[in-house]
Amino acid sequence: MTRPADIDVRPITEAEFPDWNRALNTGFLQAPAIGDEQLRARRNQFVPGRLLGAFDGDRCVATFRSFAQELTAVGGAAVPADAVSNVTVSPTHRRRGLLTRMMAQDLAAAKERGDVVATLIAAEYPIYGRYGFGPATTMTEWTVDVPRAGLDPRWAAPEDGGRIDLVDGEDVRKLGPELHGRLRRAQPGAVSRAELWWQTRTGVLSMDGSAWREPFYAVYRSSAGEVEGMVSYRADDHWGDAKQPLNTATVDWLIGVTPAAERALWRYLCSIDWITTVRSGWRAPDDLLPHFLPDPRAARITTQADWLWVRILDVVRALEARTYDGSGALVLEVADRDRLTGGRWLLEASEAGASCTPTTRSADLVLGVGELAALWLGDESAVRLAALGRVREERAGAARVADALLRTSRRPWCPDMF
Ligand SMILES: CC(C)(COP(=O)(O)OP(=O)(O)OC[C@H]1O[C@@H](n2cnc3c(N)ncnc32)[C@H](O)[C@@H]1OP(=O)(O)O)[C@@H](O)C(=O)NCCC(=O)NCCS
């Protein structure tokens, strides 16, 4: 076994990109061979300095990629984020500290660049807490039993005078980015999408080499003709023994920037002939979907899990970037084992804005940087974390004050996997 100190962890060169991709596929248990077309598509993600590899001799045995992203804070500000992805260590080299070394290099560089947070979607819960990440949004997936929902089978078009049209991939690439931009500005937890996102979702480029099967795309326009919603979905082909249709529509992604658009698109999906089941895809836990149905219990939760993990790199800028519905002051003692941020801060917040300044006042609440991340987007409760012993009240009632300041009336949502 090569000693860990003899394994080189460093940014890769462009010439090393094919080998790095073989290691990436290996770590994700995908066939290591990569076709030329796939490699060409992935090359769009090569940014010098942002792809790290670990090398045992000249063999790449670990991968790590980060890229520039914007994350929407509570209130709509776009915060610069270091998005982490493609994290793998080959099974021959696991548990020798390679992820720890790659993460330390990347977070130090992100801090140096001035990113406010780092973000990722965790394959497994126990991996990233040790690096100061906390689960900041939740993902819920529903399965709708359409016949049970109690919807009027004569439905033919949105009641509000809007309309739904089927469109093709070119329309999606034309209309989607602007629509998504509107969603993102209004949705805490949402992240920016590169042009590549739209290209891979419409079959222009393939990152995994699988054969492209075109989904259905539909657009909702309001009665004023405004594009307010869009959905991509697929259908299977399943018939029961008695020759009855039992097909499932699976939503790849659905954007609605108004409740009317969301209502119309879900109603549309539940009205397609032969479709008896609709799978919702990744939604926020307080999505309106169940309540668009006369019988909300027809929408059964089939997946619920932590989704976006956030690592705060700058407590001051993170807390000052978001808005607050109430007023109050709180002294937070934030522990950061890796010393990237942390310290004792006085947060003074009101609807007019917030300031976060270093203080010598005694702490009201003591918490880790990961717990602060879980609270920052408004999804988690300080009272709950105190009950679990994960935040400590130094002043009685401080967790309730934190909840009044930090929690939000709608839950944050990150629609994307990256
Ligand atoms: C997850 C993975 C990247 C970890 O890499 P690694 O180099 O083995 O991690 P390290 O050796 O730096 O581990 C650091 C610590 O995390 C722990 N850890 C790492 N992966 C873990 C996991 N999946 N579950 C629980 N603990 C884990 C280690 O035990 C170690 O703990 P310690 O500090 O108490 O000793 C690697 O196992 C892997 O590639 N897994 C398959 C692909 C994957 O899940 N990638 C993540 C995508 S988000």
The ligand as an SDF file (V2000), in Angstrom:
LIG
                    3D

 48 50  0  0  0  0  0  0  0  0999 V2000
  -17.2620    9.0320    0.2150 C   0  0  0  0  0  0  0  0  0  0  0  0
  -15.8180    8.9490   -0.2250 C   0  0  0  0  0  0  0  0  0  0  0  0
  -15.5320   10.0470   -1.2480 C   0  0  0  0  0  0  0  0  0  0  0  0
  -14.9300    9.1270    1.0240 C   0  0  0  0  0  0  0  0  0  0  0  0
  -13.5830    9.2070    0.6210 O   0  0  0  0  0  0  0  0  0  0  0  0
  -12.3770    8.7470    1.5970 P   0  0  0  0  0  0  0  0  0  0  0  0
  -11.1020    9.2050    1.0000 O   0  0  0  0  0  0  0  0  0  0  0  0
  -12.5480    7.3140    1.9350 O   0  0  0  0  0  0  0  0  0  0  0  0
  -12.6750    9.6310    2.8910 O   0  0  0  0  0  0  0  0  0  0  0  0
  -11.5940    9.9860    4.0440 P   0  0  0  0  0  0  0  0  0  0  0  0
  -10.6140    8.8630    4.1690 O   0  0  0  0  0  0  0  0  0  0  0  0
  -11.0410   11.3390    3.8150 O   0  0  0  0  0  0  0  0  0  0  0  0
  -12.5820    9.9690    5.2710 O   0  0  0  0  0  0  0  0  0  0  0  0
  -12.6610   10.9670    6.2330 C   0  0  0  0  0  0  0  0  0  0  0  0
  -13.5920   10.5220    7.3080 C   0  0  0  0  0  0  0  0  0  0  0  0
  -14.9150   10.3540    6.7790 O   0  0  0  0  0  0  0  0  0  0  0  0
  -15.4150    9.0510    7.0520 C   0  0  0  0  0  0  0  0  0  0  0  0
  -16.2100    8.6340    5.9130 N   0  0  0  0  0  0  0  0  0  0  0  0
  -15.8470    8.7310    4.6150 C   0  0  0  0  0  0  0  0  0  0  0  0
  -16.8470    8.2590    3.8340 N   0  0  0  0  0  0  0  0  0  0  0  0
  -17.8360    7.8630    4.6530 C   0  0  0  0  0  0  0  0  0  0  0  0
  -19.1070    7.2650    4.4220 C   0  0  0  0  0  0  0  0  0  0  0  0
  -19.5420    6.9800    3.1820 N   0  0  0  0  0  0  0  0  0  0  0  0
  -19.8710    6.9950    5.4970 N   0  0  0  0  0  0  0  0  0  0  0  0
  -19.4300    7.2610    6.7520 C   0  0  0  0  0  0  0  0  0  0  0  0
  -18.2200    7.8390    7.0070 N   0  0  0  0  0  0  0  0  0  0  0  0
  -17.4310    8.1140    5.9670 C   0  0  0  0  0  0  0  0  0  0  0  0
  -14.1520    8.2140    7.2290 C   0  0  0  0  0  0  0  0  0  0  0  0
  -14.4120    7.0450    7.9850 O   0  0  0  0  0  0  0  0  0  0  0  0
  -13.2420    9.1770    7.9390 C   0  0  0  0  0  0  0  0  0  0  0  0
  -13.6080    9.2380    9.2990 O   0  0  0  0  0  0  0  0  0  0  0  0
  -12.5520    9.6540   10.4440 P   0  0  0  0  0  0  0  0  0  0  0  0
  -12.0590   11.0390   10.1060 O   0  0  0  0  0  0  0  0  0  0  0  0
  -13.3460    9.5750   11.6750 O   0  0  0  0  0  0  0  0  0  0  0  0
  -11.4610    8.6160   10.3320 O   0  0  0  0  0  0  0  0  0  0  0  0
  -15.4870    7.5850   -0.8720 C   0  0  0  0  0  0  0  0  0  0  0  0
  -15.7560    6.5730    0.0260 O   0  0  0  0  0  0  0  0  0  0  0  0
  -16.2830    7.3060   -2.1600 C   0  0  0  0  0  0  0  0  0  0  0  0
  -15.8050    7.6160   -3.2410 O   0  0  0  0  0  0  0  0  0  0  0  0
  -17.4990    6.7220   -2.0540 N   0  0  0  0  0  0  0  0  0  0  0  0
  -18.3010    6.3720   -3.2400 C   0  0  0  0  0  0  0  0  0  0  0  0
  -18.7490    7.6070   -4.0430 C   0  0  0  0  0  0  0  0  0  0  0  0
  -19.4250    8.6500   -3.1740 C   0  0  0  0  0  0  0  0  0  0  0  0
  -20.2990    8.3630   -2.3770 O   0  0  0  0  0  0  0  0  0  0  0  0
  -19.0430    9.9070   -3.3760 N   0  0  0  0  0  0  0  0  0  0  0  0
  -19.6460   11.0330   -2.7090 C   0  0  0  0  0  0  0  0  0  0  0  0
  -20.5890   11.6890   -3.6450 C   0  0  0  0  0  0  0  0  0  0  0  0
  -21.4700   13.0140   -2.8890 S   0  0  0  0  0  0  0  0  0  0  0  0
  1  2  1  0
  2  3  1  0
  2  4  1  0
  2 36  1  0
  4  5  1  0
  5  6  1  0
  6  7  2  0
  6  8  1  0
  6  9  1  0
  9 10  1  0
 10 11  2  0
 10 12  1  0
 10 13  1  0
 13 14  1  0
 14 15  1  0
 15 16  1  0
 15 30  1  0
 16 17  1  0
 17 18  1  0
 17 28  1  0
 18 19  1  0
 18 27  1  0
 19 20  2  0
 20 21  1  0
 21 22  1  0
 21 27  2  0
 22 23  1  0
 22 24  2  0
 24 25  1  0
 25 26  2  0
 26 27  1  0
 28 29  1  0
 28 30  1  0
 30 31  1  0
 31 32  1  0
 32 33  2  0
 32 34  1  0
 32 35  1  0
 36 37  1  0
 36 38  1  0
 38 39  2  0
 38 40  1  0
 40 41  1  0
 41 42  1  0
 42 43  1  0
 43 44  2  0
 43 45  1  0
 45 46  1  0
 46 47  1  0
 47 48  1  0
M  END
$$$$
